[in-house]
Amino acid sequence: MKLPNFRGVLKQKFRNWAFRRTVETGTVQLNQRRIYILPTRQFFGFAFVLILMLLGDINYNLSLGYVLTFLLATTGGLSMLYAFRNMAQLEIHAGYVEPVFAGEQARFLFHFNNPGALPRHQIHLHDDEGHQTAFDLPAQTSTPVELALPATKRGWLDSGRLTLYTRFPLGLFNAWSYIHFDVRALVYPKPAAPQALPIAAAPDGSGKTTIRGDEDFAGLRNYVPGDAMPRIAWKALAREQGLQVKEFSAQQGQQLWLDWSQLPDIAQERKLELLTRWVLDADAQGLHYGLKLPDGEVMPQQGTAHRAECLRRLALFGMPAS
Amino acid sequence: MKLSAQLTYGLIACILLVSAPHADHLPLWVSTECGALLLWRAYLARSGKALPPRWLLLGITVLSVMAIAITFRSLFGREVGVTLLILLSTLKLLELKAVRDATIVVYLSCFIIITNFFYSQSIPTALFMLATLLVILATWVHLQTGGLAFKPRLRIGGMLLLQAIPLSLILFVLFPRVQGPLWGLPQDAYASSGLSDTMSPGSMSKLSLNDAVAFRVNFDSDAPSRDRMYWRGPVLWDFDGTTWTRGRNATTRTGLLEDAGMSLAYTVTLEPHNKRWLFALDMPDKLSIPHRLMPDFQLLSDKPVNARIRYHADSFLSYRANPDEPPQQLQRALALPRGLNPQAQQLAEDWRTQHPRDDAAIVREVLRHFNQGGFEYTLEPPLLGMNGIDEFLFQSKQGFCEHYAGSFVYLLRAAGVPARVVTGYQGGEYNALGDYYILRQADAHAWAEVWLGERGWIRYDPTAAIAPARIESGLSAAVSNPAALPFMARNPPPWLRNLRFNFDALANQWNQWVLGYNTETQFAFLTRLGMEDISWQKMALNMLAGIFILVGVFTLLLLRRLVVRQTDPVQAVWLKLCRKLAKAGLPRMAHEGPQDYAARIAAAYPEIAADMHDLAARYVALRYSSATAQDGLPAFKQAVRSFKL
């Protein structure tokens, strides 16, 4: 075992023991029970300078030097209060996290509200791995703060416990608080490299080599939530006919099954990645497609909601339900 | 993180402000080099060009340090330390890479401020310090806030500073003062100006150009007339032909005053001059601080006066001083270097033959000689050679007080009359505002004392024989070309004089209460405040208590505006109703508007349905319809109050 790692584990253990680690829901308000303050390394440098100055004052009997030393010392002390004030009474709640593909950045969203009349400066949000973001918060405003965390594996990505800290105004004190919301990002498998859709699986067996679901324009119908964006008839919208969607006759009766059991003998994760790729391609081509997995199937459908459902099944395949 | 140009300008301003007061006592080339480096740095920040490479900086640093070592012939001592500190901080600006470097520059500039107090601790210096601190704090805040504009940063810095002032006042008053120094100080630790214990031609006239305050005096009762205000300093006995020195007293017996008249009490606030002597009116009797009274009535402090001190003193204006002076001391008062000044010797011997037994008559002869011999009182006497007394008495006939006092004593000694030179200050400028006298270095003076047997040592001021105005109204009245004098020694218009007196009165208070605040004053002040049995533990406790109280007050004040209360009165009444209902187990859901909420409750409890609908309708009308004025509010309030479940 490497020593730094060992230290990291110890540090983690201490933190878990010393600080609250419950996962929270709803809106969290930072109060004095959750804000911790400790001097920073700069503080000790500053204290050293002050002690030198005080020795000089005593030795050379510099009255004005005493004034300066005390002014600086009390300013430093007050900065602790300022640091606390910069964090206190902030209200935070977690926002919705868009699903991402493995290998991308999951953008965790937190809504910060400053109910007070004081602007807040330079608040940093970071996770234990050191991914961080910083923001200011003017008086009586709310602002969404995005923390991008790398999504490496499919499945649920927990934001983990995040640290919120500020060193405002002088960097002498570090005021921090931990927040751990029950917010997680859905991470889809990473799509495999582009590969032709499994056309042979078409149930009509006609042997056609291409299926172009968007060849024959059949007419317009009213938009329902979940319809793919490329299918919206923007021109109709421009003519003020409302939000309408183009329908194509070629789709009728042509169904594509993306079947786990038909896949070549490759690793499970590769299979999932391949299926993810196909789901994306089939959706892009506007096909009716279904998904067959060892633990169930999704009936052929089309549209954004359907795509999301397929991807979700792929993302959570083989994961313990939680 | 790359440091922004804005931040760099701030840091340059910090270093510039803290080193500017040093500009006039740093070597010229250092000031020039620092100025050039700052300009260069500002140019680099403006143009966005890369900082100079490491080897170049190292080269400049090494060369500069070597040049300082050559200029000062040392790398130790206060002056060198300050110079090095300023130079290296300026160079540090040229290798700003990270926030860490910027923090170091900020700390360094705080430290450099304090070095300025070696030279000046006046009120303007204090005000300048506050301004400098403000800029430093604003820059410091910049380090932590990045993009914040200049004005809000300045405001944060200003608020911090303002809030720190009362707290540091408590610290200043109650922080247990330790009497320094903690370790041996280098010789250049204190400014030293003013009288020295030697006198040679030019030493007094040089001082007459110095406007600095030597000491201030408060008389307990009426002040004596100006021509009796002789502030006694070093007494000079030994003469080597050009220079008068104190020599060694041949007796250890303290001087004795006989037939002393009424004593005069007063308080002296003496500026530090880094020498041991204290000043008191001729002749001093008692002093409130530890001191030694020498056989020649010179007052010496136990250690060099390197801080401003205050003492009470009593003096006699009429006396017979040491009429029984021991012969070995009188011998010293007659000694002269051999073979010099033959003409003066001859003149003195002539007078002696005229008045074989009458010493007082010889004194009168000398004074008459000065008065009628065509002598001139001037700040710029010609230089004198080996036989300085002869040249002065018979050729140039132009001199300042040291010439007259010196040759007066010389002539008397040559005639066999014991005499000695006394230096000190003469006169004083009255400040009616503070009711005290100011004595400046320009008031430095030299006179003589002659021992006349039974009558003891008697003061004679030969300057008064040539320029009586010098004694009666000051230097400017006595010299022919006042433009050469320092500003305040001339005769400025009355309003200017008054303004100056105002400032000096203020400065006097400042000196006594702020700069002079040491172990003893602290003790006295706290006793006056009613603290008993003062010990440092008690002071520390009081200090901590005071700080805690103030910090508590500050905490309350600072955390006040963190949550702004809802101030809409209509909403407040509605929320009150909601609370009532919630207490009864019918809380409003987060998604429910007033009408939905009322409808739900009305459905569940038909007996209050009408009330509920009515209240919700009123609330909606009051809050959302602009047509309705606030007239309905009292009724709505009343309705909510009387609403019962």
Interface residues (C-beta under 8 A of the other chain):
Chain A: Q42 G45 F46 V49 L52 M53 L55 G56 D57 I58 N59 Y60 N61 L62 S63 L64 G65 Y66 V67 L68 T69 F70 L71 L72 A73 T74 T75 G77 L78 S79 L81 Y82 R85 A88 Q89 P115 G116 A117 L118 P119 H121 Q122 A134 D136 Q140 R167 F168 P169 L170 G171
Chain B: V99 T103 I104 Y107 C110 F111 I113 I114 F117 F118 Q121 T125 A126 M129 L133 L137 W140 V141 L143 Q144 T145 G146 G147 L148 P152 I156 L160 L161 Q163 A164 I165 L167 S168 L171 F172 F175 V178 G180 P181 L182 W183 L185 A189 N306 A307 V514 L515 G516 Y517 N518 V551 F554 T555 L558 L559 R561 L562 V563 V564
